[in-house]
Amino acid sequence: MAPLLYMIAIGSAFAAGALAVYGLMPSRSQMYELRTRTAGREEAATITSPLLKLLWPLLAALMPYTGWIGSPAYREARAKELPLAGLPPVMRVEHFLALKILLAVLAPLMAAWVLPAFQHPVAVVAVGALGFWLPDRMLTEQRQAREQKVLRALPSAVDVLTLGIEAGMDFLSALQRVVEKGAAGPLREEINTIVNDIRLGATRSAAMKSFATRISIPEIVSFVGVLVQADRLGASVGPVLRAQADRMRTERFQRAEKEGAKASQRLLLPLAVFIFPAVLLVIIAPVVLTFISKGLPF
């Protein structure tokens, strides 16, 4: 009888311990939430922008409520524009839409806190609409700024690429040299993407066409088109790159002259409104004061 009671006691203790361990283990929902938080922290660790990293938990929490924003065409356009603006790969369309919701809520609160006049319902709606629209404008401006950086750095990169190919390197090695020796910026990132695409099995033409798709500005599309045509015809790439480098330098000089002409035109309004009145006041004021105090000077 005693051995039986002993076995029952051991079994009961084992069952109690198993139930205690099972009770301490997290449930499936808790495990899913834990994995989601861990994934969110890993995603946030890849973000370099301090502001975006700070807002990332709020964006992740608002993601489930973004289904009503935007048409499929709008979402597809924003999905293509996010990498063009240089945002991190973890930034998806849902995060961008969550940012729109967040700014639509925070902008009226901050405006009302700074100026009590913005507590009026009409002002609240207007500021909220402005906050909702602001991310689209910021995304477009950031994409355009990144494209301009690529365009300014392209002639120098093509020069390095041309020197490498004329020195006997193949196209992939010359691209790798551009990545190693080039200045940090969006163009070096794009060239590194081209190198990785070619190493993963893509043809040179396909990798260059993908580059033209990502940076869809006329100068890049024209440059890639010439290289793809030379590759298709079996022509030597060196002379083609040398001609393209000369053309790009000429176009860069022409763009600089054009921007300089625009700058001089933009200066006319500030000169007419602020500078000329001050100069006239300095010149005419002594004469006017003399006339008022002593009459005509002659």
C-alpha positions in Angstrom: 0.0 0.0 0.0 2.8 2.3 0.9 4.5 2.1 -2.6 1.2 2.9 -4.2 0.7 6.0 -2.1 4.3 6.9 -2.8 3.7 6.7 -6.5 0.5 8.7 -6.2 2.3 11.4 -4.3 5.1 11.6 -6.9 2.5 11.7 -9.7 0.5 14.4 -8.0 3.7 16.5 -7.4 4.7 16.0 -11.1 1.2 17.1 -12.3 1.2 20.1 -10.0 4.6 21.1 -11.3 3.5 20.7 -14.9 0.3 22.7 -14.3 2.4 25.5 -12.6 4.8 25.6 -15.6 1.9 25.6 -18.1 0.3 28.4 -16.1 3.5 30.5 -16.2 4.0 30.0 -20.0 2.6 32.8 -22.2 -0.5 32.0 -24.3 -0.5 32.0 -28.1 -1.8 35.6 -28.2 0.9 36.7 -25.8 3.5 34.8 -27.9 2.3 36.5 -31.1 2.4 39.9 -29.3 5.9 39.2 -28.1 7.1 38.2 -31.6 5.4 41.4 -33.0 7.2 43.6 -30.5 10.5 41.9 -31.1 10.1 42.3 -34.9 9.1 46.0 -34.3 12.3 46.6 -32.3 14.4 44.9 -35.0 12.8 47.0 -37.7 13.3 50.2 -35.6 17.0 49.3 -35.2 17.5 49.5 -39.0 16.1 53.1 -39.1 18.7 55.9 -39.1 16.4 58.9 -38.8 16.0 59.8 -35.1 12.6 61.3 -35.6 11.3 58.3 -37.5 12.8 55.9 -34.9 11.0 57.9 -32.2 7.6 57.7 -34.0 8.0 54.1 -35.1 6.1 52.5 -32.2 3.1 54.9 -32.8 3.2 54.1 -36.6 3.3 50.4 -35.9 0.3 50.8 -33.6 -1.7 52.8 -36.1 -1.0 50.5 -39.1 -4.2 48.4 -38.6 -6.4 51.5 -39.0 -5.0 52.7 -42.4 -7.2 50.5 -44.6 -9.6 53.3 -45.4 -7.0 55.7 -46.7 -6.3 56.0 -50.4 -7.3 54.2 -53.5 -5.3 51.2 -54.8 -3.7 53.5 -57.4 -2.6 55.9 -54.6 -1.2 53.1 -52.5 0.7 51.7 -55.5 2.2 55.1 -56.4 3.3 55.7 -52.8 4.8 52.2 -52.6 7.0 53.1 -55.6 7.9 56.5 -54.3 9.0 55.4 -50.8 12.2 53.8 -51.9 12.8 56.6 -54.4 12.8 59.0 -51.5 15.6 57.1 -49.8 13.4 55.9 -46.9 14.5 52.6 -45.1 13.1 49.3 -46.6 11.1 48.6 -43.4 9.0 51.7 -44.2 5.9 50.4 -46.0 2.8 52.1 -47.3 0.9 51.3 -44.1 3.6 53.1 -42.1 3.3 56.1 -44.4 -0.5 56.2 -44.1 -0.1 55.9 -40.3 2.1 58.9 -40.4 -0.6 60.9 -42.1 -3.1 59.9 -39.4 -0.6 60.8 -36.7 0.1 64.3 -38.1 -3.6 64.9 -38.7 -4.2 64.4 -35.0 -1.0 66.0 -33.6 -1.0 69.1 -35.8 -4.3 70.6 -34.4 -3.3 69.8 -30.9 0.1 71.5 -31.2 -1.4 74.5 -33.1 -4.0 75.0 -30.4 -1.4 74.7 -27.7 0.8 77.3 -29.3 -2.0 79.7 -30.3 -5.4 79.7 -28.6 -6.9 81.1 -31.8 -6.5 77.7 -33.5 -9.0 76.2 -31.0 -11.8 77.2 -33.3 -13.4 74.2 -35.0 -12.8 75.5 -38.5 -9.1 76.1 -37.6 -8.8 72.6 -36.1 -10.2 71.0 -39.3 -7.9 73.2 -41.5 -4.8 72.4 -39.5 -5.7 68.7 -39.4 -6.2 68.6 -43.2 -2.8 70.3 -43.6 -1.2 67.7 -41.3 -2.8 65.0 -43.3 -1.5 66.4 -46.6 2.0 67.3 -45.3 3.6 63.8 -45.6 2.7 63.6 -49.3 4.5 66.9 -49.9 7.5 66.0 -47.8 7.8 62.6 -49.6 7.7 64.3 -53.0 10.3 66.9 -52.1 12.6 64.3 -50.6 12.3 62.2 -53.7 13.1 65.2 -55.9 16.1 66.2 -53.7 17.4 62.6 -53.9 17.1 62.6 -57.7 19.0 65.9 -57.9 21.8 64.5 -55.8 22.0 61.5 -58.1 22.0 63.7 -61.1 24.8 66.0 -59.7 27.0 63.0 -58.8 26.5 61.1 -62.0 29.2 62.8 -64.2 31.9 62.1 -61.7 30.8 58.5 -61.3 30.8 58.0 -65.0 34.3 59.4 -65.3 35.5 56.9 -62.7 33.7 54.1 -64.5 35.2 55.2 -67.8 38.7 55.2 -66.4 38.2 51.7 -64.9 37.0 50.2 -68.2 39.7 52.0 -70.3 42.3 50.6 -67.8 41.2 47.0 -68.7 38.5 46.3 -66.1 35.3 44.6 -66.9 32.0 46.4 -66.3 31.2 44.8 -62.9 34.7 45.5 -61.5 34.5 49.1 -62.7 31.2 49.5 -61.0 32.7 48.0 -57.8 35.5 50.5 -58.0 32.9 53.3 -58.2 31.3 52.0 -55.1 34.6 51.8 -53.3 36.0 55.2 -54.4 32.8 57.2 -54.8 31.5 59.7 -52.3 28.7 58.6 -50.0 25.3 59.4 -51.3 22.2 58.0 -53.1 24.1 57.3 -56.3 26.6 55.1 -54.6 23.7 53.2 -53.0 22.1 52.7 -56.4 25.3 51.6 -58.1 25.8 49.1 -55.2 22.3 47.8 -55.9 23.3 47.3 -59.6 26.4 45.4 -58.6 24.3 43.1 -56.3 21.7 42.5 -59.0 24.4 41.5 -61.5 26.1 39.2 -58.9 22.7 37.6 -58.2 22.3 36.6 -61.8 20.7 39.6 -63.6 22.1 40.6 -66.9 23.9 44.0 -67.2 21.0 45.4 -69.3 18.4 44.2 -66.8 20.3 45.7 -63.9 20.7 49.0 -65.6 17.0 49.1 -66.7 16.0 48.5 -63.0 18.2 51.5 -62.1 16.5 53.6 -64.7 13.1 52.5 -63.3 14.1 53.4 -59.7 15.5 56.8 -60.7 13.1 57.8 -63.5 14.5 61.1 -64.6 15.2 61.8 -68.3 19.0 62.1 -67.9 19.3 58.7 -66.2 16.9 57.1 -68.7 18.9 58.4 -71.6 22.2 57.3 -70.1 20.9 53.8 -69.4 19.3 53.6 -72.9 22.6 54.3 -74.5 24.4 51.6 -72.4 21.7 49.0 -73.1 21.8 49.7 -76.8 25.6 49.4 -76.9 25.4 46.2 -75.0 22.8 44.8 -77.4 24.9 45.7 -80.4 28.1 44.4 -78.9 29.9 47.8 -79.1 32.7 48.7 -76.8 31.5 50.4 -73.7 34.6 52.6 -73.1 34.0 55.1 -76.0 30.3 55.2 -75.2 30.9 56.0 -71.6 33.5 58.7 -72.6 31.0 60.4 -74.9 28.3 60.2 -72.2 30.6 61.7 -69.6 31.4 64.6 -71.9 27.7 65.2 -72.6 26.8 65.0 -68.9 29.4 67.6 -68.0 28.1 69.9 -70.7 24.5 69.5 -69.4 25.6 70.1 -65.8 27.2 73.4 -66.9 24.1 74.4 -68.8 21.9 73.5 -65.8 24.2 75.7 -63.6 23.8 78.6 -66.0 20.1 78.1 -66.1 19.8 78.1 -62.3 22.0 81.2 -62.1 19.7 83.0 -64.5 16.7 82.0 -62.4 18.4 83.2 -59.2 19.0 86.6 -60.6 15.3 86.9 -61.6 14.2 85.8 -58.1 16.3 88.6 -56.6 14.4 91.3 -58.4 11.4 91.3 -56.1 13.4 91.4 -52.8 15.6 94.2 -54.3 12.6 96.2 -55.4 10.7 95.8 -52.1 13.5 95.9 -49.5 16.8 97.1 -50.9 15.9 100.0 -53.2 13.6 101.8 -50.7 16.3 101.6 -48.1 18.9 103.0 -50.5 16.6 105.8 -51.7 15.8 106.7 -48.0 19.5 107.0 -47.2 20.1 109.2 -50.3 17.1 111.4 -50.1 16.6 111.7 -46.4 19.4 114.3 -45.8 18.1 116.5 -48.6 14.5 116.3 -47.3 15.6 117.1 -43.7 17.7 120.1 -44.9 14.7 121.4 -46.9 12.4 121.1 -43.9 14.7 122.8 -41.4 16.3 125.5 -43.6 14.3 125.7 -46.7 15.9 125.2 -50.1 19.6 124.6 -49.9 20.2 127.1 -52.7 
